[in-house]
Structure formats: C-alpha cells, structure tokens
Amino acid sequence: MTRARDTRVFERIGSHYVKGSYLLDPFFGLHQRGAADGLYRLTDIAPDQFQRNEYFKSYYRNTTLTDELAFFASLTPSSSITVCIGRDATTASRFSSRDYNTAKQVAPVVNALVRMNWSDIKCPNEDEPGDIADQLRRRLSAEKDISLSPRQAQVALLILQGHSSISIGLTLGISPQTVKVLRKQLYRKCQISSQGELYYLIARYLSESGQLAGKST
C-alpha cells in the first residue's frame, strides 16, 4: 500500500517512471549491480551529480521527495523487489539517524516478508535479462542512424544517471580523460551539445529498453 499526503509524489509514476525512467534511478542500480540485500539510503548510493541530471530535474524533483530509504531484496538474477519509504514536501525533512537505524534493524524482517509473499514473481524475460546499453545502441543505429560503440553507449547511460567524468571513469575502470574523449565523440555522433539534449534524444529508447530489461518493483 502506498500513502502520501502530497499527490505529486505519484503524479508521473505511470507516465514516466515505469515506462523507462526507472532505468536511471539509483535504486534500480542496486538491481543492476547485484547489490546485497539490505537497507539503502538514496543519498548514499546516488551518483555524484544526481541532482544535476535531467532525470532528477524532469522527474524526481517533481515528486517533492526530500529523503528516501529502500529495503532491497534480490529474488533471482533478473528480478528484485525494492520497498521504498520516503519523506515528501509535507514534512520538508530527512530521516533522522534514529529513523535510519530503526529501519536498518527491521530490514531482515521486511526482506524475509518480501520473499515470503513474492518469491514466485518472475521477470517475463528471466532467461534473457538483456544489456540496456546494447539495446540502446542497436535502436539508435536502426532508427536514428547513430552508430555508437559499446563504450559510448555505456557512457551515455552513466551520464544520464548523474555520474561525473570522474565517477564514470571509476565505474568503467578508465581514466577521466578517456571519459571526456568518449563524451565528445558521443555528443558529436548524436549532434548534440548538452546532457539535456542527450536525455530527450534517448528517453523514448529508454522506454522501449525498459520493456526488455530485468525489472525491480
């Protein structure tokens, strides 16, 4: 059950989030990297430039959420469940250390209940979880005649998730200078000059890729 005094929290969840924007959400990143079960705080796992990316500006900021915690439970390599609790504009505050510690203590219980109730959930593409960057690359090539290398497609997704060049370098194991070169090549191939343009170019393909990717709820 989901409750919120401010309806803006859920205003665009159907039209934006579940149609593909969730692929840029830090909590979905837990699923992608096979994180350990437990409790996670958004500010602890979000990329270093999360609040400067277009996903945050065009979607997340409009939810009015000021803080968010998530109980994360992995069911299979292709499916996981994320139970989120948040503070919105009606409170204008963050969870206290006491709140966080309490949530952390009950996390094993919450995740055990998740498994008890939803252990039979299976991703439609359980046997083919797919590579989102590769799907994106193929669709851009087929529909926009934009030929990105696998690395350029990875960089594109990391940029949209809110990673700086330094953070992208650490994630991919390459130097920040190499990231800058890849970014310039990416922008040139896409004929754009900003992250905002990159987001609006790729947004529709995120939606289509989201139908193929392993999803978390």
Backbone as a chain_set.jsonl record, in Angstrom:
{"seq": "MTRARDTRVFERIGSHYVKGSYLLDPFFGLHQRGAADGLYRLTDIAPDQFQRNEYFKSYYRNTTLTDELAFFASLTPSSSITVCIGRDATTASRFSSRDYNTAKQVAPVVNALVRMNWSDIKCPNEDEPGDIADQLRRRLSAEKDISLSPRQAQVALLILQGHSSISIGLTLGISPQTVKVLRKQLYRKCQISSQGELYYLIARYLSESGQLAGKST", "coords": {"N": [[0.847, -1.185, 0.0], [0.498, 2.225, -0.784], [1.083, 5.41, 0.487], [0.602, 8.932, 0.691], [0.573, 12.326, 1.543], [0.876, 14.404, -0.203], [-0.028, 14.428, -3.437], [1.628, 14.739, -5.59], [3.822, 13.144, -5.408], [3.309, 10.752, -6.707], [2.472, 11.521, -9.162], [3.57, 11.352, -11.804], [4.37, 8.782, -12.065], [3.296, 6.666, -13.523], [3.304, 7.598, -16.17], [5.941, 8.253, -16.693], [8.022, 7.078, -14.939], [7.631, 4.142, -14.718], [7.644, 3.541, -17.373], [10.173, 3.613, -18.325], [11.964, 5.521, -17.27], [12.795, 4.614, -14.822], [15.075, 3.193, -15.248], [17.139, 4.916, -14.884], [17.188, 5.416, -12.25], [18.709, 5.53, -9.037], [18.097, 3.443, -7.21], [17.331, 1.359, -8.888], [19.775, 0.815, -9.845], [20.876, -0.746, -7.839], [19.759, -3.231, -8.345], [20.835, -3.723, -10.89], [23.594, -4.024, -10.407], [23.657, -6.168, -8.757], [23.413, -5.913, -5.923], [23.881, -6.453, -2.374], [21.328, -7.791, -0.236], [19.374, -5.621, 1.835], [19.17, -2.465, 3.63], [19.038, 0.68, 2.06], [20.051, 4.061, 1.581], [18.984, 6.763, -0.388], [20.696, 9.019, -0.809], [23.129, 7.911, -0.209], [23.745, 6.135, -2.215], [23.33, 7.365, -4.632], [24.603, 8.728, -7.739], [27.388, 11.059, -8.061], [26.593, 13.45, -9.297], [23.849, 13.427, -9.289], [21.662, 15.152, -8.66], [21.923, 17.02, -10.598], [21.304, 15.962, -12.99], [19.2, 15.248, -15.881], [17.12, 13.479, -15.45], [16.593, 13.776, -12.724], [15.833, 16.485, -12.697], [13.616, 16.566, -14.452], [11.909, 14.58, -13.569], [12.331, 13.323, -10.846], [12.613, 15.475, -9.01], [10.094, 16.605, -9.156], [8.55, 14.887, -7.677], [8.669, 15.738, -5.132], [10.017, 14.499, -3.098], [12.109, 14.45, -0.279], [13.787, 12.802, 1.046], [14.74, 9.355, 0.986], [14.43, 5.933, 1.69], [15.281, 2.519, 1.087], [14.269, -0.84, 1.181], [15.907, -3.533, 0.015], [15.61, -6.467, -1.867], [16.858, -9.235, -3.455], [15.538, -11.511, -5.74], [15.947, -13.271, -7.935], [18.579, -13.556, -10.437], [17.487, -11.9, -12.372], [15.385, -10.52, -11.271], [14.098, -8.423, -8.699], [12.98, -6.913, -5.639], [12.071, -3.783, -4.451], [11.32, -2.007, -1.664], [10.18, 1.025, -0.856], [10.431, 3.824, 1.371], [9.587, 7.152, 2.096], [10.214, 10.706, 2.614], [8.284, 13.523, 1.975], [7.299, 16.71, 0.481], [5.481, 17.562, 2.379], [6.577, 17.168, 4.826], [9.104, 18.186, 4.649], [11.614, 17.373, 5.539], [14.382, 15.225, 6.519], [15.067, 11.71, 7.077], [15.907, 10.875, 10.383], [18.936, 9.946, 12.161], [18.208, 8.091, 14.019], [15.799, 7.157, 12.928], [16.813, 5.936, 10.623], [18.494, 3.936, 11.696], [16.617, 2.382, 13.025], [15.072, 1.46, 10.878], [17.039, -0.013, 9.597], [17.465, -2.062, 11.404], [15.103, -3.51, 11.195], [15.182, -4.35, 8.622], [16.014, -7.048, 7.804], [13.719, -8.477, 8.523], [11.7, -7.261, 6.988], [12.623, -7.879, 4.403], [12.518, -10.644, 4.513], [9.775, -11.035, 4.678], [9.065, -10.018, 2.206], [10.156, -11.962, 0.494], [8.644, -14.129, 1.328], [6.087, -13.47, 0.49], [6.312, -12.788, -2.232], [7.915, -14.547, -3.634], [7.426, -16.023, -5.884], [7.416, -14.357, -8.017], [8.376, -13.618, -11.301], [10.514, -12.384, -13.774], [9.383, -11.484, -17.038], [11.293, -11.863, -18.995], [13.135, -13.667, -17.966], [15.126, -15.473, -18.718], [16.549, -13.993, -20.47], [17.971, -11.433, -19.614], [19.16, -9.18, -20.743], [21.123, -6.454, -22.077], [21.108, -3.206, -21.344], [22.504, -0.99, -22.386], [23.444, -2.05, -24.776], [21.036, -2.646, -26.087], [20.064, -0.06, -26.37], [22.021, 1.015, -28.044], [21.641, -0.493, -30.385], [19.034, 0.253, -31.141], [19.275, 2.991, -31.593], [20.967, 2.936, -33.763], [19.403, 1.612, -35.678], [17.103, 3.237, -35.912], [17.829, 5.932, -35.846], [20.119, 6.121, -37.231], [22.487, 6.405, -35.86], [25.541, 5.467, -34.888], [26.824, 4.126, -32.218], [29.636, 3.14, -30.237], [30.043, 0.236, -28.088], [31.171, 1.144, -25.662], [30.703, 3.918, -25.762], [27.918, 3.933, -25.593], [27.587, 2.945, -23.007], [28.728, 5.033, -21.567], [26.913, 7.052, -22.202], [24.565, 6.225, -20.827], [25.497, 6.301, -18.18], [26.063, 9.016, -17.886], [23.461, 10.058, -18.036], [22.438, 8.944, -15.742], [23.6, 10.466, -13.837], [26.326, 10.586, -13.284], [29.563, 11.995, -12.869], [32.46, 12.795, -14.919], [34.672, 11.768, -13.568], [33.47, 9.898, -11.852], [32.311, 8.185, -13.747], [34.621, 7.192, -14.916], [35.711, 5.757, -12.75], [33.729, 3.833, -12.44], [33.802, 2.425, -14.879], [36.432, 1.753, -15.044], [38.348, 3.308, -16.369], [40.297, 6.19, -17.404], [39.521, 9.595, -16.353], [40.092, 11.387, -18.401], [39.895, 9.811, -20.683], [37.182, 9.314, -20.536], [36.185, 11.878, -21.06], [36.951, 12.178, -23.712], [35.413, 10.143, -24.897], [32.924, 11.157, -24.316], [32.84, 13.511, -25.829], [32.967, 12.377, -28.383], [30.57, 10.974, -28.353], [28.634, 13.049, -28.134], [29.161, 14.352, -30.519], [28.495, 12.414, -32.461], [25.796, 12.17, -31.946], [24.988, 14.658, -32.535], [24.576, 16.759, -30.673], [24.817, 18.992, -27.821], [24.591, 19.054, -25.099], [23.724, 17.64, -21.852], [21.005, 17.643, -21.395], [19.923, 17.589, -23.994], [20.83, 15.095, -24.736], [19.377, 13.461, -23.012], [16.688, 13.879, -23.885], [16.889, 12.928, -26.434], [17.368, 10.229, -26.029], [15.4, 9.324, -24.3], [12.931, 8.095, -25.24], [13.917, 5.691, -26.164], [14.834, 4.555, -23.89], [12.453, 3.938, -22.699], [11.532, 1.896, -24.403], [13.608, 0.061, -24.101], [13.261, -0.532, -21.474], [11.185, -2.32, -21.408], [12.373, -4.648, -21.954], [14.332, -5.113, -20.16], [15.542, -6.608, -17.082], [13.436, -6.156, -14.356], [12.921, -4.229, -11.346], [10.743, -3.905, -8.572]], "CA": [[0.0, 0.0, 0.0], [1.291, 3.443, -0.895], [0.381, 6.569, 1.034], [1.31, 10.213, 0.688], [-0.347, 13.455, 1.647], [1.065, 15.207, -1.412], [-0.223, 13.527, -4.578], [2.686, 14.926, -6.594], [4.785, 12.047, -5.262], [2.978, 9.687, -7.665], [1.804, 12.143, -10.308], [4.103, 10.952, -13.112], [4.99, 7.462, -11.956], [2.815, 5.824, -14.609], [3.636, 8.148, -17.485], [7.382, 8.407, -16.875], [8.908, 6.161, -14.216], [7.522, 2.724, -15.078], [7.806, 3.376, -18.822], [11.58, 3.584, -18.706], [12.829, 6.4, -16.477], [13.341, 3.881, -13.673], [16.405, 2.702, -15.612], [18.112, 5.916, -14.443], [17.02, 5.599, -10.812], [19.781, 4.894, -8.253], [17.666, 2.182, -6.606], [17.399, 0.323, -9.92], [21.189, 0.483, -9.934], [21.13, -1.858, -6.909], [19.383, -4.437, -9.088], [21.77, -3.923, -11.998], [24.916, -4.479, -9.964], [23.531, -7.317, -7.873], [23.76, -5.495, -4.565], [23.464, -7.321, -1.276], [20.054, -7.431, 0.384], [19.525, -4.761, 2.993], [18.574, -1.133, 3.595], [19.877, 1.662, 1.374], [19.56, 5.441, 1.56], [19.213, 7.321, -1.721], [21.861, 9.895, -0.851], [24.35, 7.119, -0.066], [24.021, 5.353, -3.424], [23.139, 8.177, -5.842], [25.825, 9.238, -8.366], [27.84, 12.328, -7.5], [25.89, 14.589, -9.9], [22.466, 13.003, -9.459], [20.724, 16.271, -8.623], [22.152, 17.895, -11.754], [20.96, 15.292, -14.239], [17.88, 15.575, -16.427], [16.135, 12.61, -14.802], [16.239, 14.428, -11.46], [15.146, 17.748, -12.98], [12.337, 16.407, -15.14], [11.016, 13.64, -12.877], [12.449, 13.077, -9.413], [12.356, 16.698, -8.244], [8.656, 16.847, -9.137], [7.905, 14.029, -6.679], [8.848, 16.505, -3.888], [10.686, 13.695, -2.074], [13.293, 15.063, 0.314], [14.645, 11.72, 1.518], [14.147, 8.074, 0.626], [15.106, 4.713, 2.105], [14.752, 1.369, 0.351], [14.576, -2.216, 1.556], [16.186, -4.194, -1.261], [15.7, -7.919, -1.791], [17.047, -9.875, -4.754], [14.849, -12.795, -5.826], [16.702, -14.046, -8.929], [19.475, -12.631, -11.147], [16.74, -10.999, -13.237], [14.265, -9.863, -10.59], [14.302, -7.997, -7.324], [11.904, -6.068, -5.128], [12.53, -2.646, -3.66], [10.241, -1.397, -0.888], [10.687, 2.356, -0.513], [9.73, 4.747, 2.269], [10.162, 8.46, 1.824], [9.722, 11.956, 3.187], [7.981, 14.421, 0.868], [7.227, 18.144, 0.775], [4.633, 17.842, 3.536], [7.419, 17.135, 6.028], [10.273, 19.028, 4.365], [12.702, 16.947, 6.422], [15.027, 13.961, 6.197], [15.013, 10.719, 8.143], [16.95, 11.072, 11.389], [19.814, 8.789, 12.368], [17.404, 7.115, 14.763], [14.89, 6.554, 11.947], [17.6, 5.071, 9.745], [18.943, 2.765, 12.451], [15.442, 1.544, 13.268], [14.757, 0.805, 9.6], [18.09, -0.99, 9.321], [17.258, -3.206, 12.287], [13.958, -4.32, 10.744], [15.377, -4.713, 7.213], [15.955, -8.505, 7.578], [12.331, -8.915, 8.652], [10.984, -6.765, 5.806], [13.046, -8.648, 3.229], [12.009, -12.007, 4.67], [8.356, -10.968, 4.328], [9.027, -9.836, 0.752], [10.381, -13.281, -0.111], [7.531, -15.0, 1.677], [4.889, -13.088, -0.258], [6.514, -12.571, -3.664], [9.002, -15.394, -4.123], [7.07, -16.615, -7.171], [7.493, -13.347, -9.073], [9.401, -13.916, -12.287], [10.596, -11.428, -14.877], [8.97, -12.101, -18.304], [12.483, -12.202, -19.772], [14.04, -14.241, -16.962], [16.263, -16.141, -19.34], [17.247, -13.035, -21.323], [17.899, -10.157, -18.911], [19.475, -8.112, -21.689], [22.06, -5.391, -21.778], [20.393, -1.983, -21.696], [23.353, -0.164, -23.256], [23.473, -2.675, -26.095], [19.714, -2.425, -26.681], [20.022, 1.349, -26.744], [22.912, 1.185, -29.188], [21.024, -1.086, -31.58], [17.86, 1.024, -31.554], [19.75, 4.265, -32.16], [21.52, 2.631, -35.082], [18.33, 1.238, -36.597], [16.075, 4.258, -36.102], [18.393, 7.275, -35.974], [21.371, 6.005, -37.97], [23.555, 6.844, -34.968], [26.316, 4.263, -34.583], [27.654, 4.28, -31.023], [30.394, 1.973, -29.806], [29.523, -0.245, -26.809], [31.641, 2.005, -24.581], [29.994, 5.195, -25.851], [26.563, 3.707, -25.089], [27.71, 2.844, -21.556], [28.97, 6.392, -21.07], [25.653, 7.792, -22.345], [23.679, 5.858, -19.728], [26.067, 6.788, -16.916], [25.851, 10.467, -17.874], [22.055, 10.299, -17.739], [22.189, 8.54, -14.361], [24.115, 11.518, -12.971], [27.74, 10.398, -12.958], [30.545, 12.913, -13.426], [33.503, 12.091, -15.674], [35.494, 11.025, -12.615], [32.678, 8.762, -11.407], [32.205, 7.264, -14.88], [35.922, 6.548, -15.029], [35.836, 4.765, -11.68], [32.76, 2.764, -12.713], [34.216, 1.652, -16.046], [37.844, 1.404, -14.945], [39.121, 4.07, -17.356], [40.683, 7.494, -16.88], [38.578, 10.682, -16.622], [40.404, 11.971, -19.708], [39.292, 8.927, -21.686], [35.735, 9.562, -20.461], [35.919, 13.145, -21.748], [37.073, 11.91, -25.15], [34.229, 9.372, -25.268], [31.761, 12.061, -24.225], [32.882, 14.377, -27.012], [32.609, 11.543, -29.531], [29.146, 10.686, -28.203], [27.874, 14.252, -28.475], [29.344, 14.636, -31.945], [27.711, 11.45, -33.228], [24.372, 12.447, -31.725], [24.77, 16.041, -32.975], [24.028, 17.482, -29.532], [25.864, 19.71, -27.085], [24.299, 19.11, -23.662], [23.127, 16.462, -21.236], [19.568, 17.747, -21.601], [19.633, 17.115, -25.346], [21.071, 13.656, -24.728], [18.237, 12.849, -22.33], [15.478, 13.901, -24.704], [17.138, 12.073, -27.596], [17.394, 8.826, -25.641], [14.282, 8.987, -23.41], [11.98, 7.139, -25.836], [14.568, 4.4, -26.302], [14.864, 4.005, -22.536], [11.132, 3.351, -22.504], [11.469, 0.64, -25.14], [14.559, -0.867, -23.483], [12.715, -0.906, -20.174], [10.291, -3.457, -21.561], [13.197, -5.841, -22.16], [15.291, -5.263, -19.074], [15.078, -7.188, -15.836], [12.866, -5.044, -13.596], [12.698, -4.319, -9.917], [9.468, -3.27, -8.246]], "C": [[0.883, 1.236, 0.0], [0.483, 4.625, -0.4], [1.251, 7.813, 0.943], [0.276, 11.318, 0.773], [-0.282, 14.32, 0.402], [0.998, 14.28, -2.619], [0.838, 13.679, -5.651], [3.73, 13.811, -6.54], [4.565, 10.993, -6.351], [2.448, 10.206, -9.0], [2.267, 11.608, -11.663], [4.711, 9.547, -13.092], [4.556, 6.542, -13.097], [3.266, 6.289, -15.969], [5.134, 8.234, -17.747], [8.2, 7.268, -16.249], [8.828, 4.734, -14.736], [7.709, 2.484, -16.573], [9.266, 3.414, -19.271], [12.504, 4.457, -17.881], [13.447, 5.694, -15.285], [14.744, 3.342, -13.958], [17.509, 3.662, -15.168], [18.066, 6.128, -12.931], [18.125, 4.884, -10.04], [19.367, 3.571, -7.612], [17.632, 1.057, -7.625], [18.851, -0.106, -10.112], [21.57, -0.638, -8.984], [20.851, -3.183, -7.605], [20.416, -4.753, -10.164], [23.107, -4.483, -11.538], [24.844, -5.63, -8.968], [23.92, -7.022, -6.444], [23.253, -6.486, -3.526], [22.119, -6.86, -0.723], [20.305, -6.538, 1.594], [18.791, -3.452, 2.831], [19.553, -0.16, 2.95], [19.213, 3.037, 1.411], [19.93, 6.067, 0.223], [20.489, 8.148, -1.781], [23.18, 9.134, -0.738], [24.732, 6.392, -1.357], [23.881, 6.153, -4.718], [24.483, 8.624, -6.409], [26.149, 10.649, -7.877], [27.155, 13.558, -8.094], [24.411, 14.273, -10.144], [21.493, 14.177, -9.533], [20.935, 17.267, -9.767], [21.727, 17.242, -13.059], [19.519, 15.555, -14.642], [16.784, 14.705, -15.829], [15.666, 13.254, -13.495], [15.405, 15.68, -11.728], [13.747, 17.54, -13.555], [11.373, 15.456, -14.438], [11.157, 13.678, -11.356], [12.134, 14.324, -8.581], [10.86, 16.97, -8.121], [7.906, 15.952, -8.154], [7.871, 14.71, -5.314], [9.526, 15.71, -2.79], [11.951, 14.389, -1.588], [14.267, 14.03, 0.865], [13.945, 10.403, 1.202], [15.046, 6.925, 1.093], [14.482, 3.549, 1.342], [15.223, 0.062, 0.96], [14.729, -2.971, 0.244], [16.345, -5.685, -1.059], [15.805, -8.494, -3.197], [16.392, -11.243, -4.737], [15.574, -13.762, -6.748], [17.663, -13.083, -9.596], [18.733, -11.593, -11.988], [15.581, -10.283, -12.554], [14.623, -9.536, -9.146], [13.122, -7.133, -6.916], [12.505, -5.003, -4.229], [11.319, -2.023, -2.979], [10.757, -0.066, -0.356], [9.802, 3.075, 0.491], [10.399, 6.103, 2.104], [9.546, 9.587, 2.63], [9.496, 12.918, 2.024], [7.849, 15.863, 1.347], [6.377, 18.463, 1.99], [5.419, 17.818, 4.842], [8.629, 18.054, 5.89], [11.459, 18.671, 5.264], [13.274, 15.627, 5.93], [14.828, 12.986, 7.355], [16.174, 10.969, 9.105], [17.826, 9.821, 11.473], [19.063, 7.688, 13.097], [16.436, 6.397, 13.821], [15.635, 5.53, 11.093], [18.013, 3.792, 10.476], [17.788, 1.814, 12.755], [15.072, 0.758, 12.021], [15.783, -0.283, 9.285], [17.905, -2.245, 10.17], [16.131, -4.114, 11.791], [14.115, -4.785, 9.3], [15.344, -6.228, 6.977], [14.532, -9.052, 7.643], [11.529, -8.509, 7.425], [11.341, -7.605, 4.586], [12.592, -10.104, 3.302], [10.525, -12.064, 4.297], [8.174, -10.792, 2.82], [9.181, -11.187, 0.063], [9.209, -14.228, 0.151], [6.313, -14.731, 0.789], [5.081, -13.024, -1.765], [7.626, -13.43, -4.259], [8.706, -15.984, -5.496], [7.085, -15.609, -8.316], [8.653, -13.673, -10.003], [9.357, -12.889, -13.4], [10.182, -12.135, -16.165], [10.15, -12.56, -19.152], [13.56, -12.785, -18.866], [15.29, -14.853, -17.581], [17.088, -15.213, -20.222], [17.18, -11.652, -20.695], [18.284, -8.974, -19.765], [20.459, -7.088, -21.158], [21.435, -4.091, -22.271], [21.205, -1.115, -22.645], [23.39, -0.733, -24.668], [22.144, -2.5, -26.815], [19.585, -0.992, -27.177], [20.846, 1.592, -28.002], [22.268, 0.668, -30.47], [19.823, -0.278, -32.067], [18.267, 2.363, -32.154], [20.3, 4.052, -33.561], [20.412, 2.377, -36.091], [17.39, 2.386, -36.915], [16.615, 5.668, -36.301], [19.668, 7.309, -36.802], [22.537, 6.591, -37.179], [24.298, 5.602, -34.501], [27.26, 4.517, -33.403], [28.432, 2.996, -30.77], [29.785, 1.492, -28.489], [29.933, 0.654, -25.643], [30.931, 3.357, -24.589], [28.566, 5.07, -25.323], [26.571, 3.594, -23.565], [27.878, 4.233, -20.942], [27.684, 7.211, -21.131], [24.722, 7.497, -21.172], [24.19, 6.385, -18.388], [25.932, 8.295, -16.783], [24.422, 10.76, -17.441], [21.687, 9.879, -16.321], [22.732, 9.562, -13.367], [25.553, 11.353, -12.538], [28.595, 11.478, -13.612], [31.567, 12.106, -14.216], [34.383, 11.251, -14.757], [34.765, 9.756, -12.164], [32.506, 7.721, -12.516], [33.506, 6.491, -15.043], [36.11, 5.456, -13.993], [34.92, 3.571, -11.931], [33.237, 1.845, -13.828], [35.688, 1.235, -16.011], [38.705, 2.066, -15.997], [39.416, 5.444, -16.772], [39.618, 8.55, -17.191], [38.827, 11.332, -17.985], [39.813, 11.133, -20.835], [37.779, 9.121, -21.717], [35.383, 10.837, -21.225], [35.992, 12.982, -23.262], [35.83, 11.169, -25.65], [32.977, 10.246, -25.271], [31.702, 12.99, -25.438], [32.474, 13.604, -28.264], [31.105, 11.254, -29.537], [28.295, 11.876, -28.638], [27.976, 14.571, -29.963], [28.5, 13.69, -32.797], [26.211, 11.725, -33.119], [23.98, 13.856, -32.167], [24.054, 16.856, -31.894], [25.176, 18.176, -28.797], [25.612, 19.767, -25.579], [23.681, 17.806, -23.173], [21.608, 16.45, -21.436], [19.166, 17.23, -22.974], [19.82, 15.606, -25.436], [19.887, 12.927, -24.106], [17.018, 12.779, -23.245], [15.651, 13.126, -26.013], [16.912, 10.611, -27.229], [16.157, 8.381, -24.861], [13.335, 7.947, -23.994], [12.584, 5.75, -25.971], [14.757, 3.737, -24.942], [13.544, 3.308, -22.262], [11.041, 1.991, -23.174], [12.42, -0.394, -24.548], [14.034, -1.378, -22.162], [11.792, -2.094, -20.24], [11.078, -4.761, -21.649], [14.11, -6.123, -20.975], [14.689, -6.002, -17.885], [14.625, -6.054, -14.928], [12.843, -5.319, -12.107], [11.422, -3.557, -9.63], [9.601, -2.445, -6.989]], "O": [[1.894, 1.287, 0.7], [-0.659, 4.826, -0.812], [2.471, 7.753, 1.098], [-0.777, 11.244, 0.14], [-1.287, 14.905, -0.001], [1.876, 13.437, -2.802], [0.941, 12.831, -6.538], [4.437, 13.568, -7.519], [5.524, 10.41, -6.857], [2.029, 9.429, -9.858], [1.454, 11.429, -12.57], [5.468, 9.175, -13.988], [5.348, 5.734, -13.583], [3.579, 5.472, -16.835], [5.556, 8.283, -18.902], [8.965, 6.588, -16.932], [9.839, 4.169, -15.152], [7.911, 1.346, -16.996], [9.559, 3.265, -20.457], [13.699, 4.179, -17.791], [14.493, 6.109, -14.786], [15.509, 3.066, -13.035], [18.675, 3.275, -15.083], [18.826, 6.933, -12.394], [18.448, 3.739, -10.357], [20.193, 2.668, -7.481], [17.88, -0.095, -7.269], [19.127, -1.244, -10.493], [22.485, -1.408, -9.275], [21.615, -4.139, -7.47], [20.821, -5.903, -10.331], [23.69, -5.33, -12.215], [25.862, -6.024, -8.399], [24.664, -7.78, -5.822], [22.322, -7.251, -3.773], [21.812, -5.668, -0.744], [21.313, -6.677, 2.288], [17.894, -3.333, 1.996], [20.746, -0.172, 3.252], [17.994, 3.165, 1.291], [21.059, 5.919, -0.245], [21.283, 7.992, -2.709], [24.229, 9.648, -1.125], [25.902, 6.07, -1.569], [24.269, 5.676, -5.785], [25.414, 8.876, -5.645], [25.284, 11.344, -7.345], [27.137, 14.611, -7.457], [23.802, 14.785, -11.083], [20.599, 14.191, -10.378], [20.199, 18.247, -9.882], [21.776, 17.871, -14.116], [18.716, 16.027, -13.838], [15.64, 15.144, -15.712], [14.471, 13.271, -13.203], [14.392, 15.91, -11.067], [12.807, 18.248, -13.192], [10.166, 15.509, -14.672], [10.207, 14.027, -10.654], [11.459, 14.229, -7.556], [10.404, 17.5, -7.108], [6.75, 16.225, -7.83], [7.116, 14.295, -4.435], [9.61, 16.183, -1.656], [12.761, 14.858, -2.387], [15.431, 14.339, 1.123], [12.717, 10.337, 1.155], [16.262, 6.955, 0.909], [13.302, 3.585, 0.994], [16.41, -0.128, 1.223], [13.79, -3.043, -0.549], [17.107, -6.129, -0.2], [14.932, -8.26, -4.033], [16.645, -12.049, -3.842], [15.793, -14.923, -6.4], [17.577, -11.88, -9.346], [19.278, -10.53, -12.286], [14.868, -9.515, -13.199], [15.347, -10.273, -8.475], [12.356, -6.677, -7.765], [13.335, -5.286, -3.364], [10.395, -1.563, -3.65], [11.653, -0.028, 0.487], [8.578, 2.948, 0.463], [11.621, 6.196, 1.988], [8.491, 9.431, 3.245], [10.38, 13.115, 1.19], [8.234, 16.198, 2.468], [6.531, 19.532, 2.58], [4.981, 18.379, 5.847], [9.114, 18.622, 6.868], [12.21, 19.545, 5.694], [12.717, 14.991, 5.035], [14.469, 13.382, 8.464], [17.295, 11.242, 8.675], [17.489, 8.775, 10.919], [19.257, 6.503, 12.826], [16.271, 5.18, 13.902], [15.161, 4.416, 10.871], [17.892, 2.695, 9.931], [17.957, 0.595, 12.744], [14.794, -0.44, 12.082], [15.434, -1.345, 8.769], [18.159, -3.357, 9.708], [16.193, -5.333, 11.945], [13.275, -5.533, 8.8], [14.698, -6.667, 6.025], [14.18, -9.977, 6.91], [10.769, -9.31, 6.882], [10.46, -7.998, 3.822], [12.316, -10.725, 2.276], [10.073, -13.025, 3.675], [7.247, -11.347, 2.23], [8.421, -11.515, -0.849], [8.838, -15.027, -0.709], [5.603, -15.655, 0.393], [4.116, -13.188, -2.512], [8.211, -13.069, -5.28], [9.624, -16.401, -6.202], [6.8, -15.965, -9.459], [9.763, -13.965, -9.558], [8.286, -12.561, -13.911], [10.582, -13.279, -16.381], [10.041, -13.512, -19.925], [14.739, -12.448, -18.98], [16.382, -14.754, -17.02], [18.176, -15.572, -20.671], [16.436, -10.79, -21.162], [17.792, -7.868, -19.543], [20.6, -6.893, -19.951], [21.255, -3.899, -23.474], [20.661, -0.564, -23.602], [23.37, 0.016, -25.645], [22.119, -2.235, -28.017], [19.064, -0.742, -28.264], [20.41, 2.294, -28.914], [22.342, 1.315, -31.515], [19.617, -0.139, -33.272], [17.661, 2.816, -33.125], [20.119, 4.893, -34.442], [20.467, 2.863, -37.221], [16.925, 2.512, -38.048], [15.926, 6.516, -36.869], [20.233, 8.374, -37.051], [23.451, 7.191, -37.744], [23.732, 4.773, -33.789], [28.354, 5.055, -33.574], [27.948, 1.9, -31.053], [29.08, 2.256, -27.829], [29.136, 0.899, -24.738], [30.596, 3.884, -23.528], [28.058, 5.99, -24.681], [25.66, 4.092, -22.904], [27.254, 4.562, -19.934], [27.395, 7.98, -20.213], [24.151, 8.418, -20.588], [23.409, 6.858, -17.562], [25.709, 8.802, -15.683], [24.193, 11.61, -16.58], [20.728, 10.401, -15.753], [22.373, 9.535, -12.19], [25.963, 11.922, -11.526], [28.377, 11.834, -14.77], [31.546, 10.875, -14.189], [34.794, 10.15, -15.123], [35.357, 8.678, -12.1], [32.551, 6.518, -12.256], [33.495, 5.283, -15.278], [36.602, 4.37, -14.3], [35.296, 2.43, -11.665], [33.094, 0.626, -13.736], [36.135, 0.454, -16.851], [39.676, 1.477, -16.472], [38.842, 5.819, -15.75], [38.891, 8.424, -18.177], [37.887, 11.774, -18.646], [39.297, 11.667, -21.817], [37.164, 9.098, -22.783], [34.393, 10.871, -21.955], [35.201, 13.568, -24.0], [35.264, 11.516, -26.687], [32.093, 10.093, -26.115], [30.631, 13.221, -25.999], [31.728, 14.111, -29.101], [30.456, 11.285, -30.582], [27.352, 11.725, -29.415], [27.007, 15.003, -30.587], [27.858, 14.125, -33.753], [25.46, 11.536, -34.076], [22.801, 14.21, -32.176], [23.069, 17.544, -32.159], [26.349, 17.971, -29.111], [26.338, 20.451, -24.858], [23.19, 16.991, -23.952], [21.003, 15.394, -21.621], [18.176, 16.51, -23.102], [19.065, 14.919, -26.124], [19.448, 11.896, -24.616], [16.389, 11.728, -23.361], [14.667, 12.715, -26.627], [16.341, 9.846, -28.006], [15.89, 7.183, -24.767], [12.97, 6.999, -23.298], [11.873, 4.748, -25.903], [14.832, 2.512, -24.846], [13.509, 2.228, -21.672], [10.53, 1.039, -22.584], [12.096, -1.58, -24.493], [14.315, -2.509, -21.765], [11.621, -2.806, -19.251], [10.527, -5.843, -21.447], [14.6, -7.24, -20.81], [13.471, -6.019, -17.707], [15.36, -5.082, -14.748], [12.757, -6.464, -11.662], [11.062, -2.649, -10.38], [8.63, -1.829, -6.549]]}, "num_chains": 1, "name": "protein.A"}
